[in-house]
Amino acid sequence: MRIAIVGTGYVGLVTGTCFAETGNKVVCVDIDQSKVEKLNSGQITIYEPGLEKLFLRNIKEERLRFTTTLASVVEDVEMIFLALPTPSGADGAADLKYVLGVADELGKLIKDYKVIVNKSTVPVGTADKVRAAIAKNYSGEFDVVSNPEFLREGVAVEDFMKPDRVVIGTTSEGAKKLMSELYAPYVRQGNPIICMDERSSELTKYAANSFLAMKISFMNEIAQLCEKMGADVDMVRRGIGSDERIGKRFLFSGIGYGGSCFPKDVQALIQSATEYSYDFKILKAVEQVNAKQKVHLVEKIKSFYHGNLQGKHFALWGLAFKPNTDDIREAPALSMVKALLQAGATITAYDPEAMSNAQQELGNTINYAQSHYQALEGADALLIATEWSEFRTPDFDRINQLLPSKVIFDGRNLFEVVKLQQLGYQYISIGRPQ
C-alpha cells in the first residue's frame, strides 16, 4: 500500500519504518526541515533498539522517504496516518491543535477517497472532530479511523512487528477491510485484530495505559507498607504475580513511572472524565502516589544522613525514565536530582543513552561521567534510578575501590539484599528489609 505518516516523532518514525519493512511505500511528513534532511540522509533521530537497521534498509530500497510538504504526497497515497503530539494542556487535557490543524489542511488537499488514521493518543470524540475539520473543506468520501499504538519504548520494533493485538476503530466496512489488509502481515501468529467503534478505540488506549500506571502505583504503595511492616515486596510480588488473574508484569516496585505516555495519558483520562461529569478518584490517587514515589528514595537518603546533605556528593546511575531509551520525559531521576540539589548535594551522573537529553534539561547543575564507574569517583554513595542491564552485574571489587563508604541507595531493586550485606554494603532499596 501507499501510505503517508504525518509526524516523525517516536511513534511516527517507528510506524513508518515498520510499515515499509513489509513492502509498503511510505512517505513521512514533518515540518522540521533539518530533521527531514537528516532522515533522508540516513541519520536516525531517535534511539530505539533494532530500529536503525530497518530504517537504513528501507531507505536504501526506496520504500521509505521523508518530506516537509504534505501537499506533495496526499494525491499519491491511500492512507494517511496522523502521528502527531498531543501534549497536556494546563488542565491536563490533551491538546489537539496539531491533530486538528493537519486535519483542516487535509480537507483542502484531498481530491478523492482517503482513509485518515489517528495513530496519536487522543481523547474520546477526536475522530468526530477530525472528520468535521476535514469536511469543512472537502465534501467527497473519506473515512476517519482510530488506530492507537501500544508501543513500549525499548522494544517498540518487536511490539509493532508482533503486536499483542491491533485495535481498529471504525464503522466503515471499506476502511476496516483496508486496515485489516495492512496489518495482516503482523498478526500471522494469530494475535487478534479487534474492530470496534471509534470512541471505544480511543478510550481503549487511555484505559490500557492508565491501568498499567495503576498497577505500578499499587505496588509502590505495597512497597511502602512492606517497609513499615517488615515484609519483603519482592516476595509479595512473586506471590500475587503467580495468580494469572493479576499477572507478573508491571508489578516491580521502584521510584515511580515516567515517560511520554503514562503521566500524560493518566492526566488526560482524568480530565476527559471531568468533562463528562465523572470524578475518576482512583486515577487521581495513582497520580498522587507516583508523585510521592519519585522522591521516596530522596527521603531515605535524607534520613540516612540525619537530614543534612550539605557537602554530600552522589553518583547517579541512570537518567532515562526506563532502560533502552534516551527519553527523560517525566523521568524519576530528574525529580531526584532536583530534590538533592535543593538539599545542598552535588551529583555526577551516568546514563548509556540519555545524557545529552538530560544535559539539555539540567544543564551544568550536575556533572556527567563517561562510564558508570567513573561516576563513582569521590562519591559518598551510589544512587540507582534506571535499571539498565549493565548496572545489574557490576564489578563490586572495582566499586569497592571507587566507593570506600560502601553505601548504595537503589531505586530499582537491582541487587539481592543478602548479597550486598555479605559484601559489607549499607544497601537501601524499595520495599525490602535493609
C-alpha positions in Angstrom: 0.0 0.0 0.0 0.9 3.6 -0.4 1.0 5.3 3.0 1.7 8.8 4.4 2.8 9.3 8.0 2.3 12.8 9.3 4.8 13.3 12.2 8.3 11.8 12.6 8.5 11.6 16.3 8.8 8.3 18.2 5.5 6.8 17.1 5.7 8.2 13.5 9.2 7.0 12.8 8.7 3.5 14.2 5.3 3.2 12.4 6.6 4.4 9.1 9.7 2.2 9.2 7.8 -0.9 10.2 5.2 -0.4 7.6 7.9 0.0 5.0 9.5 -3.2 6.2 6.6 -5.3 5.0 6.8 -3.9 1.5 4.6 -0.8 1.7 5.6 2.5 0.1 5.8 5.0 2.9 6.5 8.8 2.9 6.8 10.6 6.3 5.9 14.2 6.6 7.4 16.7 9.1 7.6 20.5 9.3 11.1 20.4 10.7 13.4 20.9 7.6 16.6 19.9 9.3 15.1 16.8 10.8 13.8 15.7 7.4 17.2 16.3 5.8 18.9 14.2 8.5 16.4 11.3 8.0 16.7 11.4 4.2 20.5 11.2 4.5 20.2 8.1 6.7 20.7 9.7 10.1 18.1 8.4 12.6 16.8 10.9 15.1 15.7 8.7 18.0 17.3 5.9 19.9 15.3 2.7 19.7 17.0 -0.8 19.7 16.6 -2.5 16.3 15.1 0.5 14.5 18.2 1.8 12.8 18.8 -1.4 10.8 15.3 -1.4 9.4 15.4 2.3 8.8 18.5 2.2 6.7 17.4 -0.9 4.8 14.1 0.7 3.8 15.7 4.0 2.8 18.2 2.1 0.6 15.4 0.1 -1.0 13.4 3.3 -1.6 10.3 2.2 0.4 10.8 4.9 3.0 11.4 8.6 2.4 10.8 12.0 4.1 9.4 15.3 3.1 8.2 18.6 4.6 5.4 19.1 2.1 2.1 17.4 2.9 0.5 18.6 -0.4 3.1 16.7 -2.4 2.1 13.3 -1.1 -1.6 13.4 -0.5 -2.7 12.6 -4.1 -0.5 9.5 -4.3 -1.4 7.7 -1.1 -4.3 5.6 0.0 -4.0 6.1 3.7 -2.8 9.0 5.9 -1.7 8.3 9.4 -1.6 11.1 12.0 1.3 10.5 14.4 1.3 14.0 16.0 2.0 15.2 19.5 -0.9 15.6 21.9 0.7 17.4 24.8 -1.0 18.0 28.1 -2.5 21.5 28.5 -2.6 23.5 31.7 -5.6 21.5 32.9 -4.2 18.1 32.0 -6.4 17.7 28.9 -4.7 16.6 25.6 -4.1 19.5 23.3 -5.4 18.6 19.8 -4.1 21.6 18.0 -1.6 19.7 15.9 -4.0 16.9 15.0 -6.9 19.2 14.1 -4.5 21.6 12.3 -3.4 18.8 9.9 -7.0 17.6 9.6 -8.0 21.1 8.5 -5.2 21.2 5.9 -6.1 17.7 4.6 -9.6 19.0 3.9 -8.1 21.5 1.5 -5.8 18.9 -0.2 -7.9 15.7 -0.6 -9.4 15.2 -4.1 -10.6 11.6 -3.8 -11.3 8.8 -1.2 -8.7 8.5 1.6 -8.5 6.8 4.9 -7.3 9.1 7.7 -5.9 7.2 10.6 -5.4 8.7 14.1 -2.3 7.0 15.4 -1.8 9.7 18.1 -3.2 9.1 21.6 -6.3 11.2 21.6 -9.4 11.8 23.8 -12.8 10.2 23.1 -14.5 12.1 20.4 -11.4 13.1 18.5 -12.3 11.1 15.4 -15.5 13.1 15.1 -13.6 16.4 15.4 -11.1 15.2 12.7 -14.0 14.3 10.5 -15.6 17.7 11.0 -12.3 19.5 10.3 -11.8 17.7 7.0 -15.5 18.1 6.0 -15.3 21.9 6.3 -13.3 22.0 3.0 -13.9 18.6 1.4 -17.4 17.2 0.6 -16.3 13.9 -1.0 -15.9 10.5 0.5 -13.3 9.7 3.2 -13.1 7.7 6.4 -11.5 8.5 9.8 -10.1 5.6 11.8 -8.8 5.3 15.3 -5.8 3.0 15.5 -4.0 3.5 18.8 -0.4 2.4 19.2 0.7 0.2 22.1 4.5 0.5 21.7 6.8 0.2 24.6 10.0 2.3 24.3 13.0 0.0 24.2 11.1 -2.9 22.5 9.0 -0.8 20.0 10.1 -2.6 16.9 9.2 -6.0 18.3 5.9 -4.6 19.6 5.0 -3.3 16.1 6.1 -6.3 14.1 4.5 -8.8 16.5 1.7 -7.0 18.3 -0.4 -8.5 21.2 -3.4 -7.1 19.4 -4.3 -4.5 16.8 -7.2 -2.2 17.6 -9.1 -0.6 14.7 -11.8 1.9 15.5 -14.2 2.4 12.5 -17.8 1.7 11.5 -16.8 1.8 7.8 -16.6 -1.6 6.2 -14.3 -0.3 3.5 -11.8 1.3 6.0 -12.0 -1.9 8.1 -11.0 -4.0 5.1 -8.1 -1.8 4.1 -6.8 -1.6 7.7 -7.1 -5.4 8.1 -5.1 -6.0 4.9 -2.4 -3.6 6.0 -2.0 -5.3 9.4 -2.3 -8.9 8.1 1.5 -9.5 7.9 1.9 -8.5 11.5 -0.7 -10.9 13.0 0.2 -14.2 11.2 0.7 -15.9 14.6 -2.9 -15.4 15.3 -3.0 -12.4 17.5 -6.2 -10.6 17.1 -7.3 -7.6 15.0 -10.0 -6.1 17.2 -12.5 -3.9 15.3 -14.8 -1.6 17.3 -16.3 1.9 17.0 -14.1 4.9 17.1 -15.0 6.1 20.6 -14.3 2.7 22.1 -11.0 2.5 20.4 -9.9 6.0 21.6 -10.9 5.0 25.2 -9.1 1.7 24.9 -5.7 3.3 24.7 -6.2 5.6 27.7 -7.7 2.7 29.7 -4.8 0.5 28.9 -2.1 2.9 29.9 -4.0 4.1 33.0 -4.5 0.6 34.2 -0.8 -0.2 33.9 0.1 3.1 35.7 -2.4 2.0 38.4 -0.6 -1.4 38.8 2.8 0.4 39.3 1.4 2.8 41.9 -0.4 0.0 43.7 2.9 -2.0 44.0 4.7 1.2 45.2 2.0 1.6 47.9 2.6 -2.1 48.9 6.3 -1.4 49.0 5.8 1.5 51.4 3.7 -0.8 53.5 6.3 -3.5 53.4 8.9 -1.1 54.8 6.7 -0.3 57.7 5.6 -3.9 58.4 8.9 -5.6 57.9 7.7 -7.6 54.8 9.6 -8.1 51.5 7.9 -6.6 48.4 9.8 -9.0 46.1 8.1 -11.9 47.9 4.7 -10.3 47.7 5.2 -9.6 44.0 6.0 -13.2 43.3 3.1 -14.3 45.5 0.5 -12.2 43.7 2.1 -12.3 40.2 1.7 -16.1 40.0 -2.1 -15.5 40.0 -2.9 -15.5 36.3 -5.8 -13.0 37.0 -3.1 -10.5 38.1 -0.1 -11.5 36.0 3.6 -10.9 36.5 4.1 -7.7 34.5 4.2 -4.2 35.9 4.5 -5.4 39.5 8.0 -4.2 40.2 8.2 -1.5 42.9 10.6 1.4 42.5 10.7 5.2 42.2 7.6 5.6 40.1 6.7 5.8 36.4 7.7 8.4 33.9 8.0 8.7 30.1 5.8 10.4 27.5 2.8 8.2 27.9 1.7 7.2 31.4 1.8 10.6 33.0 0.2 12.3 30.1 -2.5 9.7 29.5 -3.5 9.4 33.1 -3.9 13.2 33.3 -5.9 13.2 30.0 -8.3 10.5 31.1 -8.9 12.3 34.4 -9.7 15.5 32.5 -11.8 13.7 29.9 -13.8 12.1 32.7 -14.3 15.5 34.3 -15.7 16.9 31.1 -18.4 14.1 31.3 -19.0 15.0 35.0 -17.3 11.9 36.3 -14.8 12.1 39.2 -12.1 9.4 38.4 -10.9 9.1 42.0 -8.7 6.1 41.6 -6.6 7.7 38.8 -6.2 10.9 40.9 -4.8 8.7 43.6 -2.5 7.0 41.1 -1.0 10.4 40.2 -0.6 11.4 43.8 1.2 8.1 44.7 3.5 8.4 41.7 4.5 12.0 42.5 5.4 11.0 46.1 7.2 7.8 45.0 9.5 9.8 42.7 11.2 11.3 45.7 10.8 8.4 48.1 14.4 7.4 47.8 15.5 11.0 48.5 13.6 10.8 51.8 15.6 7.7 52.6 18.8 9.4 51.7 18.0 12.4 54.0 17.1 10.0 56.8 20.4 8.1 56.4 22.4 11.4 56.7 20.2 12.7 59.5 18.6 15.4 57.4 21.9 17.1 56.3 23.0 16.7 52.7 25.2 19.8 52.6 28.5 18.8 51.0 27.4 15.3 50.1 28.4 14.1 46.7 26.4 11.3 45.0 27.0 9.1 42.0 23.8 8.6 40.0 23.3 5.6 37.7 20.5 6.3 35.2 18.7 9.3 33.9 16.2 7.9 31.4 12.8 7.1 32.7 13.4 3.4 31.7 16.2 1.4 30.2 16.8 1.0 26.4 15.7 4.6 25.7 17.1 8.1 25.7 13.8 9.5 26.8 13.9 11.6 30.0 10.4 13.0 29.9 8.9 12.8 33.4 11.9 10.6 34.5 12.0 9.9 38.2 15.8 10.6 38.1 15.1 14.2 37.3 12.8 14.6 40.3 15.5 13.1 42.5 18.3 15.3 41.1 16.3 18.5 41.7 15.4 17.5 45.2 19.0 16.5 46.1 20.4 19.7 44.6 17.9 21.8 46.6 19.1 20.0 49.7 22.7 21.0 49.1 24.1 17.9 47.5 26.2 17.6 44.3 25.9 14.8 41.7 27.8 13.1 39.0 25.5 11.1 36.7 25.9 8.5 34.0 23.4 7.0 31.5 24.3 5.0 28.4 21.9 6.9 26.1 20.2 9.8 27.9 22.9 12.2 29.0 22.7 14.6 26.1 18.9 14.9 26.6 19.5 15.3 30.4 22.1 18.0 29.9 19.5 20.0 27.8 17.2 19.8 30.8 19.6 20.1 33.7 22.5 22.0 32.1 25.6 22.1 34.2 23.8 21.8 37.5 25.3 18.3 37.7 28.4 16.6 36.4 28.4 13.9 33.7 30.7 10.8 33.6 31.9 8.8 30.7 31.1 5.5 32.5 29.2 4.3 35.4 32.4 3.5 37.2 33.8 7.0 36.6 30.7 8.4 38.2 31.7 6.8 41.5 34.9 8.8 41.9 34.7 10.9 45.0 31.1 9.9 45.8 29.7 9.4 49.3 27.1 7.0 48.0 25.7 5.4 44.8 22.2 6.1 43.7 20.4 3.9 41.1 17.5 5.4 39.2 17.3 3.4 35.9 17.6 -0.4 35.6 20.0 -0.6 32.6 21.3 -4.1 32.0 24.9 -3.0 32.5 24.1 -1.9 36.0 22.8 -5.3 37.1 26.1 -7.2 37.5 28.8 -4.6 38.1 32.3 -5.4 39.2 32.0 -4.9 43.0 35.8 -5.2 43.5 36.1 -2.1 41.3 33.2 -0.4 43.1 34.9 -1.1 46.4 38.0 0.8 45.2 36.0 3.8 44.0 33.3 4.0 46.7 35.0 3.4 50.1 31.9 4.4 52.0 30.1 1.3 50.6 26.6 2.9 50.6 24.1 2.2 47.9 20.6 3.6 47.5 18.8 1.5 44.9 15.6 2.9 43.4 15.1 -0.2 41.2 15.9 -3.1 43.5 18.7 -4.4 41.2 20.7 -6.4 43.7 20.0 -9.1 46.3 19.8 -7.7 49.8 21.7 -10.6 51.4 24.5 -10.5 48.8 25.1 -6.8 49.3 25.1 -7.2 53.1 27.7 -10.0 52.7 29.8 -7.7 50.6 29.7 -5.2 53.5 27.4 -2.6 51.9 24.8 -0.5 53.5 22.2 -1.2 50.9 18.9 0.7 51.0 16.3 -0.3 48.4 12.5 -0.1 48.0 10.1 -2.2 50.0 12.7 -4.7 51.2 14.4 -5.4 54.5 17.5 -3.3 54.9 
